[in-house]
Amino acid sequence: MPWWGWIIVTVVMLAALAVGLVYAGIHGVRAAHSVTDTGKEIQNYLDAMQQSAPANGTHEKPLFTQPLSTAAHRYSLAQTEVERRRITRHNRHAERWIIWKRNRVPFTGDTPADGNQAISKSSNHAFDGIVRESRPLSDDERRENVNQHSPKAN
């Protein structure tokens, strides 16, 4: 290698070393700021833990120190509420299905006579699939369906 090639290699190496030191310095400063912010947050939490609780608040003993009947009673109350919500949700869904079945509109997009039910074409189409069994498509119908849903070339 000629003498000037060694000079170019040395200059490139020194430039890469300088860029690496700048990169490490920038990220080191960012990390120091992040550590400082985290330290401040931790200090805030530690200060809050050092403060005594107000005397007027009522503190309940932890549940594991109370009799088992207390935990069992709370559990039964919670399960009763869960079951009540489940039954309410089931009844609400059943009522909605009855309304949809009564006010069913054909896939034409027309609205019911009383006009208080908003039914989209897509939901009507899904409802059609539930009500009647779909017949298998012929090859021509299948090709037409694929052609309708494929992206159009410009």
C-alpha positions in Angstrom: 0.0 0.0 0.0 1.4 3.5 -0.8 2.3 5.9 2.0 -0.7 8.1 1.3 -3.1 5.1 1.8 -2.0 4.8 5.3 -2.7 8.4 5.9 -6.2 8.0 4.6 -6.8 4.9 6.8 -5.5 6.8 9.9 -7.7 9.8 9.2 -10.8 7.6 8.7 -10.0 5.7 11.9 -9.6 9.0 13.9 -12.9 10.4 12.4 -14.7 7.2 13.4 -13.3 7.4 16.9 -14.4 11.0 17.2 -17.9 10.2 16.0 -18.1 7.3 18.4 -17.0 9.5 21.3 -19.6 12.2 20.4 -22.3 9.5 20.1 -21.4 8.0 23.4 -21.3 11.4 25.1 -24.8 12.4 23.8 -26.4 9.2 25.0 -24.5 9.4 28.3 -26.0 12.9 28.9 -29.5 11.6 28.0 -29.0 8.7 30.4 -27.9 11.0 33.2 -31.0 13.1 32.7 -33.2 10.0 32.8 -31.5 8.7 35.9 -32.0 12.1 37.6 -35.7 12.2 36.7 -36.2 8.7 38.0 -34.3 9.6 41.2 -36.6 12.6 41.8 -39.7 10.4 41.3 -38.4 7.8 43.8 -37.6 10.6 46.3 -41.2 11.9 46.0 -42.5 8.4 46.7 -40.2 7.9 49.7 -41.2 11.3 51.1 -44.9 10.4 50.8 -44.2 7.1 52.6 -42.5 9.0 55.5 -45.6 11.2 56.1 -48.1 9.9 58.6 -51.7 9.1 57.6 -54.4 11.5 58.7 -56.0 10.5 62.0 -59.6 11.1 60.7 -59.5 8.3 58.1 -60.7 4.9 59.0 -58.3 2.1 58.4 -59.5 -1.4 58.0 -57.4 -4.3 59.0 -56.0 -6.4 56.2 -58.4 -9.1 55.0 -56.1 -11.9 55.8 -56.1 -11.0 59.5 -59.9 -11.0 59.7 -62.1 -14.1 60.2 -62.7 -16.2 57.1 -66.4 -15.6 57.3 -65.7 -11.9 56.4 -63.8 -12.9 53.2 -66.5 -15.4 52.3 -69.3 -12.9 52.8 -67.5 -10.3 50.6 -66.8 -12.9 47.9 -70.5 -14.0 47.9 -71.6 -10.3 47.5 -69.1 -9.8 44.6 -70.3 -13.0 42.9 -73.9 -12.0 43.3 -73.2 -8.7 41.6 -71.3 -10.5 38.8 -74.2 -12.8 38.2 -76.7 -9.9 38.3 -74.7 -8.1 35.6 -74.5 -11.3 33.5 -78.2 -11.9 33.6 -78.9 -8.2 32.8 -76.6 -8.4 29.8 -78.2 -11.7 28.6 -81.7 -10.2 28.9 -80.6 -7.0 27.0 -79.2 -9.1 24.2 -82.3 -11.3 24.0 -84.5 -8.2 23.8 -82.4 -6.8 21.0 -82.6 -10.0 19.0 -86.4 -10.0 19.4 -86.5 -6.5 18.1 -84.2 -7.3 15.1 -86.3 -10.4 14.3 -89.6 -8.5 14.4 -88.3 -5.4 12.4 -86.2 -7.4 10.0 -85.7 -5.5 6.7 -84.8 -7.3 3.5 -81.3 -6.7 2.0 -82.7 -3.9 -0.1 -81.7 -1.3 2.5 -85.2 -0.1 3.2 -86.1 1.0 6.8 -89.0 -0.4 8.8 -92.4 1.3 8.6 -92.2 2.8 12.1 -88.7 4.2 11.3 -87.3 3.7 14.8 -84.9 0.9 13.9 -81.7 1.8 12.0 -80.4 -1.3 10.2 -77.4 -1.2 8.0 -77.1 -3.3 4.9 -74.1 -5.1 6.4 -75.9 -6.2 9.5 -78.9 -7.2 7.4 -76.5 -9.3 5.2 -75.1 -11.0 8.3 -78.6 -11.6 9.6 -79.5 -13.3 6.3 -76.7 -15.7 6.8 -78.0 -16.6 10.3 -81.6 -17.1 9.3 -81.3 -19.2 6.2 -78.7 -21.8 5.3 -76.4 -20.7 2.5 -76.2 -22.8 -0.5 -72.9 -23.7 -2.0 -71.8 -21.3 -4.7 -71.3 -22.4 -8.3 -67.9 -21.8 -10.0 -69.3 -18.8 -11.9 -70.7 -17.2 -8.7 -67.5 -17.9 -6.8 -65.4 -16.2 -9.6 -67.9 -13.2 -9.7 -67.6 -12.9 -5.9 -63.8 -12.9 -6.1 -63.9 -10.3 -8.9 -66.1 -8.0 -6.9 -63.9 -8.0 -3.9 -60.5 -7.9 -5.6 -58.8 -4.5 -5.8 -59.3 -2.7 -9.1 -56.3 -2.1 -11.3 -56.0 1.6 -12.4 
